[in-house]
Amino acid sequence: MVVVGAGIGGLAAAHRLREQGRDVLVLEGSPEVGGVLRRRTVAGVGVDVGAEAMLNRRPEGVALAAELGLEVCHPAQASSRIWTRGALRPLPRSLMGVPLDLEDLEASGVLTADELDRVRAERGHAPTDVGEDVTVGALVDDRLGPAVTDRLVEPLLGGVYAGHARAISARAAVPQLVALAEKGSLLDQASSLSTPATYSAPVFAGLPGGMGGLPLALAERLEVRTQETVRRLTREHARFRLVVGPTTAERTITADAVVLAVPPSPAARLLGDLAPVAGELVGGIGTASVAVVTLAFRLADVGDLGGTDASGFLVPPVEARAIKAATFSFAKWGWVREAGEAEGLLHLRTSLGRHGEESSLQVPDAALVAASLADLGEAVGLRAQPVATHVQRWGGGLPQYALGHLGRVARIRAELARVPGLAVCGAAYDGVGVPAVIGSAERAVASV
């Protein structure tokens, strides 16, 4: 069996296949494994420069880490902020930005008095027949007003999908919100989502040393070949043929089953001969490009920032800032703080880029660093110069779940069922978080 792609989805799929006693080969076109789970050394300290956490309340990620003997850690009990209307404001308790506590929302100062009145008017709202699908933004606009979408939902969805709320499928991205809307008032049901039992377990988990350690631990147990780009996939006599390497020295690998765990564009290309309809559907899944800027400062230069009780802040697009979020890694993760303090340093990072705004990233690394420093200066008064920086670009790194995404994925899988032994998995299908991608991999393994 061959798995194409050595991101967390491909590696998880290969791991499960190997557990079943299968001979598995993983082919990865880039020089390293891990996809968007990646570590780099910044000022002598290893940190994540891609995804830094996974949902703890969904089991696939933490369960896989336990299987591999990896220690799991959780973020510090630090709160996040919203940088809006000229101040860093508390992030109200919410379901992907949809407020769950009106008093909390009012105290935050995120909304004006008129905007708060619009939210309060949602109480007693009749059930909504969402139909086949609706965008998150359209649903929230209708129920709570555009200000909630603009200042609360957008920054949260922007952090997860790097997309826009009024273009993202509610059924795919926030199905719980749809379920609530179809029952009645969101606010009337909010109390049922905020009981102590609901919040007893930490929301997120990570790994000491970084999430980048998860794919590395998997790869150690598998046969993985990097810099092996698969250029074509065909089938002859119930065997798959994968053409690998440059045209001047191409090679053919055969397999009885293939799992494609690559982004939409290369997956669509490889499906073109075997399942053209599925390939066209996969190719229609859009992606967003983002950049992560990591900054290391001397502790002595950052003033009160080193003692902050916040884990970072989100930035609504309506604020027209360069960055969409800042993570105070030193405050969020104990292992980052300890590693940094050993060197007399403090690490934080910013993220930039949303779907359709790729031009904002088409500048030199130094410009992204400068833009990050400018926004940090205005937001938290940080005027120090970093002793080291790192810019990680993720071109097309985040798939977009447009209207009808669930139906699209169902059609893709129906078409692939016509080609026994062929499956797809990854962030483009069943969720962009680490546990969802692992779950997608396990579903692909079951189908082949």
N, C-alpha and C positions, 0 to 999 in steps of 0.2 A: 504494500500500500504506500501511496505517496501523499504527503500533505504539502501543499504549496503555500508558503508563508510561515515565517517563524515569529510572528507576533504572539501575544498571549493566547489568542484563539487557536492558531495553528499548533502551537506547542501543547496546549491543553488537549486538543483533539488527538495528537500523536501519542500523548501520555496515556489517554484512555484506550486507544487502539493497542498500544503495547501491553497494557494491563490484560487485555484479552488474548495475549499470546501472538499478536500479529507482528510480522516484520514490517517496520515502518521507516520510511526515509522522509526527512523534512528538507525541502529545498527553499532557500531564501535568497532573493536577488540582491539584497544589500550586504554590506560587509559585517553586519552584526545582527544578533537576535533581539527580540523584545518589542519591536514596533514602538508604540508610544510609551512604553515602560522603559525608561532609560536613565542611567546614572552618569554623572560627570563630576570631575573634581574641580571645585572652585575655591581658590585660595587654600588648597591643601585639604579641603573637606569634601567628602563625597556626598552629593545631594541628587535628588530626583530633578530631571529637567523635562519630564513629561508628566503623565498622571502620577499623583503622589498619594492617592488613597483609594480605597474601595469601600463599597457599602458593607457594613458589618451585619445589618439586619437581613440581608440576603445571603444564603449560606455558601454559595459555590466558591467564592474567593477565599474566605477564611478556612473553609474545609480543605481546599487544595493546599493552602499554605501548611496546614497541620499535617496533611499526608506527607509533605516534603520535609517535615521536621523544622519548619521555619517559625520563629517566634513572631507573634502578632502584637502590635501595640496600638494604642488609641490616641487621638489628638487630646491635647490639654483642654480643660474645661474653660476655654476662652471663647468669647463671643465675637461674631462678625459684625461689620458695620456696612452702612450704605452711604456712599459719598454723594449727597444730593442737596440741592438748594443751599450750597455754600458751607456745608458742615458734614462731619462724619456723624451719622445718626445710628442708633441701635437698629439692628435688623429685627423687625417684629416676627414673632412666631408665625409660621406660615406653612402652607403646602405649596411648594414651588412658587412662592410669592403671594399666593392667595391667603389673606389674613385669617388666622384662627382665633384671634383675641382682639376685640375692638379697643379695649383699654390699652393694650400693648401697642396697637397701631397708633392710637391718638397720642400716646406719650412719646412716640418716636419722632414726631414732627416731620415725617416723610410726606404727608399729605396736608393740603390746606383744609380749612373748615368746610368749604363747599365740597371738596373732594371726599371728605369724611362723611358728609351728609349723604352723598351719592352711594357710598358703601353701606351705610346704615339702612338705606331704603331697600336693600336686598332681602332683609328679613321678611319671612312669609312668602317668598317668591314661589310660584307654582313650579312643578317639575317641568324640565325642558326636554323635548324630544330632539336629541342631538342628531339623530339620523345616522347616515353612514359614517360621517366624520365632520369635524369642525376644527378650526385652528385654535390653539390655546388662547391667542390674543382675542379672537372674535368672541369666544365664550366668556372670557373675563371682562372684556369691554361691555358686553351686554348685561352681565350680572352686577358688576361692581364699578364700572366706569373706566375710561381709558387711562386715568392717572395710575390706577393700580397696575395695569399692564405695563405702562411706561416706566414707573419708578420702582416696582417690586418684582413683577414677573420677568420682565426683560433682562435685568442683570443676573437673575438666577438661571434662567434658561441660557443666557449668553455664556455663563460659566460652564454649563454642561454640554451644550450643543454648538456653541459659537454661532448660533442662529438667531432668528427673529421670531418673537412670539406669534406674530400675525401670519407666519408662514409655516409654523410647526404643527403637526397633527396632534390634537389633544388625545385621541384614542391611543396613539403610539407612545407619546412622551409622558402624559400624565393621565393614565386611565382612571385613577382614583378620583380625579376632578370630574371626569365625565360621569362616573357612577353617582357622585354626589348630586350633580346638576340634574340628573334624570330622576332623582328622588324628591328634590325640592330645593329649599333655600340652602346655600352653602354655609351661611353664617349660623343658621339654626342647627346645622349638623356639626359645626366646628368643635363643640365641646366633646363630642364623641371621639374626636381625633387627637385630643390633647390630654388624655387621662395620664396619671403617673405611670400606670402599667405600660402604656404605649411608649413612653420615653425612658424606660428603665435601662435598656441596653444602649451602649454607644451607637451612634448613627454610622460612624466611619471607623475604619481600621487601616493600619499601614504596617510596614515592616521596618524594624530598626535597620538603618543603613539605606532604606529606600525601597520603593515598590519595584525598582529595576532589578532587585534581587530575585523576584519571583520567576521571570522567564529564564534567568541564568540558571537557577536551580533545576528547572525543567530540562533545559538544554543539556545539562550535564548527564542526564539519564537517557538521552536520545541520540540517534544518528542524525546530525544536522549538517548540511552543507551550505555555507554562505557564499555569496557572489555567484549563485547559480540561478540565473534568470530563466524561467520557463517561457519560451517564445510561442509555443503552439501545443495544443492538446487535441488529439484525435482518438478514434477507437477502431480497432481492427480485430475481428474474431474474438469478441468479448474481452479484449485486453486494451487498456488505455496506453497510448503512446505520447510521451512528453518529450518535445524537442527542446534541448537545453544548450545554452552556449551561443557564441557569436556565429553568424552565418558562415564564416570562414573555417570554423571548427566545431560545427554542431554535433551533438550527440543525442541519442535516443534512449530514454528510460521507459521501461514498460511496467505496468502495474495492474492489479485486478480491481483496484478502487482508488479514487482520488478525492481528496477534500481540498477545495479552494478556500484558503483563509487569507485572502488578499483584498485590498480596497476595491471599490466598485469598478473603476476604470480597467485595471488589469484583469479582474475577474470577467468582465464583459468581453474583453478581447479573447480570453481563453475559451469562453463558452460559445464563441461565434460559430465554430464548425459543428459542435456536438448538440447544442441546445440554443439555436439562434434567438428564439423568442425569449427564453430566460436571459440570454445575454443582453438583449435590448432592454429588458426590464431592469436588470441590474445596472446597466449603463445609465439609466435614467435617475439613479439615486445621486443627488448632488452632494458635494463636500465643501467644507470650509477650511481655509488655511489659518493657522494661528502661530504666534511666536511666544515663547516663554523666556523672559529675561531674568537671570539670576544675578544678584548683587551681593557682594561681601563687603562689609564695613568694619572698621576698627570699633570695638566697643566704646573706646574712649571718645569717639567722634560723634556718637549718635544721641547723646543727651538722654532725655527721658524715654526715648523710644524703646530702649532695652528693657524697661520695666512695664511695658504695656500689658494690659489685660485683654487685648483684642488679638484675634488670630489673623486679621486682615480686613479688607473692605472690598465691596463690589461697587461698580460704577454703572448707572443706567446710561444707555446710549443717548438719551435726550440731553445729557450733560455735555456731550460733544468733547469728551476727553480722549486722549490718545490711548490710555490703558483702560481695560474693561474690569480689571481686578488686581488686587495686590494681596499676596499671602505673606504674613510674617512668619516664615518657617521656623524661626527661632522660638516664637511663642506658641506655635501650633504643635510642634513635635519636640518632645524632650530630648530625643537622640540628636536632633539638629542643634539644639541649644548647647548640649554638653560637648559635642564635637567642635562647635564654633568657639565656645569659651576656652577650650583647651588651647586654642590658637589666638585667643584674644580678639575673636571676630564674632560678627553677627550676620546671619544670612536671611535674605528675603527675596521674593520674586514677584514679578508682574506678568500679566498676560495681555496680549494685544491681538486683535483680529476678529472679525465676524464675517459670516457668509455674505458674499457679494461685495466685500470691502478689501479684496486682495491687494488693491493698489496701495493701501496704507502700509503694507508690509514690504513693498518693493523699494526699499531704501537700504542703505548700508546698516550693518549691525550697530555702528556707533550712533546712528540716528535713533534707533529703537531704544538704546540705552539712555540717550539724552532726553527723549520724550518721557521715558519712565521716571527719570530723576526729576524732571520738571513737574510732573504730576504728583510725585511723592512729596516734593517740596511744598506744593500748594495744599495737599491733603493733610499731611502730618508735620509739616515744618522741617522735614529732613533736608538739610543743606550740605551734608558731608559728601565727599567724593569717595566712591568705592575703591577698595584696594584691588579688586578683581571683579570681572564680569564674565558672563557667558550668555550667548544668545542661541537658543534652540528653535529652529524653524520647523514647523510641521505642515508641509505643503499638502493640502487636501486631507488633513489628518482627522477631521471630524465629519462623519456622514450627517446629512440633513434628512429628517423624517418629515417629508412634506405631506399634504393632505392625501389620504388614501394609502398611507404607507403600509398598513397592515394588510390591505388587500393586495398590494403589489408583492409583498413578501410571500403571501399565500400562493399567488400565481407563479412566482419564481419556483417555489418548491413543487408545485403541481407539474410544471414543465420538466424539472429535473427528475421527477419520478419516472419519466419516460426513458431515462438513461440510467439503468441500475448501476450502483456503485459510484455515483457521482453526487457530491453534495457541496454546499457552500456554508460558510460560517463567518462570524466576525461582527464588528460593531455596526455594520451597515444594515443588519437585519432585525435583531431582537433586543436591542438596547446598547447604549454606548459605554456603560460602566463595566469594570473588570468582571464582577460576578455575572452580568448579563452576557458578556462575550464568552465566558467559560460555559455558561448554560447553552449558548448557541453552538459551541463546539461539541458539547455532549449530545445535542440533538442531531448534529451532522453525523457523529459516530454511530448513533442508533440507526440512522437511515441508510448507511452503507454496510 
